[in-house]
Amino acid sequence: MFYGSIVAIVTPIKNGQIDKESYKKLVEFHLKNGTDGIVTCGCTGEPATLSMEEHKQLIKFTVDIVDKKIPVIAGTGSNNTKESLELTSFAKEVGCDGCLLITPYYNKPTQKGLYLHYKTIAESVDIPIILYNVPSRTGISISPETVAELSKIKNIVGIKEASGNFDQIYNIISLVDKDFVVLSGDDALTLPIIAVGGKGVVSVAANIVPKEVADMVKSALNGQMKKAREIHYKLYPIFKVLFIETNPIPVKTSLSLMGMIKDEWRLPLTPPSDENFQKIKETLKKYGVI
């Protein structure tokens, strides 16, 4: 169910509130351009700036718009197991196809704590769960051995790996069953991760070039590596510029330049520096996006 190009969709803001009109257009943009799934309220969707009520509203709104055309995966992770359980239960109730749970941040649990956190949620809510490892944001990395133990729980079905550590990724793939899904969490590393057994990407770049990212991933999964490499190298400048500042600042700036969302921010996020704004604009122009 979870493979291919899965977009980590942004959350547009207008007049201080979630811009549902623009969000609906973004979802429809993906439905028309070959995206294989949507992650709502993932890191790119800024859940840290959403209230619990907004978080829940956005999850349900996404399910309603998509209307079962492609899988909807809700970001329901937290550094509070009780809160994560509440969000995961809600996602199940409103019809999400799965949940993406970031490792608990700030409180830096042990591997035992990570195991029990995920086990508690998975055994309490009957919904497919994807682990999410991004130590650059959380300050903690889930070990391959812990991932392997968690993969034995029937509804823990995969991991989004954004550690950038290939030893970590190789070890996970070697330790888990072949049906356990390993997804890249870094657009620039998607192709090499697929080459060693990954099944796709949770993509930031797909927000602005959904068809191209989907084509690259599909080609790689089908063994058409020459074509996949060509697309990868063509997209590589976009992959890089989208992380010139903290995600999702560059991708939301890009969508604003494309006329798809308002150029509005919720603190503590701010617009990019003038220098980086020009770099983003020049890259998009060179690619023909604007």
Secondary structure, DSSP 8 states (H G I E B T S, - for coil): ---EEEEE----EETTEE-HHHHHHHHHHHHHTT--EEEESSGGG-GGGS-HHHHHHHHHHHHHHHTTSS-EEEE---SSHHHHHHHHHHHHHHT-SEEEEE---SS---HHHHHHHHHHHHHHS-S-EEEEE-HHHHS----HHHHHHHTTSTTEEEEEE-S--HHHHHHHHHHS-TTSEEEESSGGGHHHHHHTT--EEEESGGGT-HHHHHHHHHHHHTT-HHHHHHHHHHHHHHHHHTTSSSTTHHHHHHHHHTTSS-S---TT-----HHHHHHHHHHHHHHT--
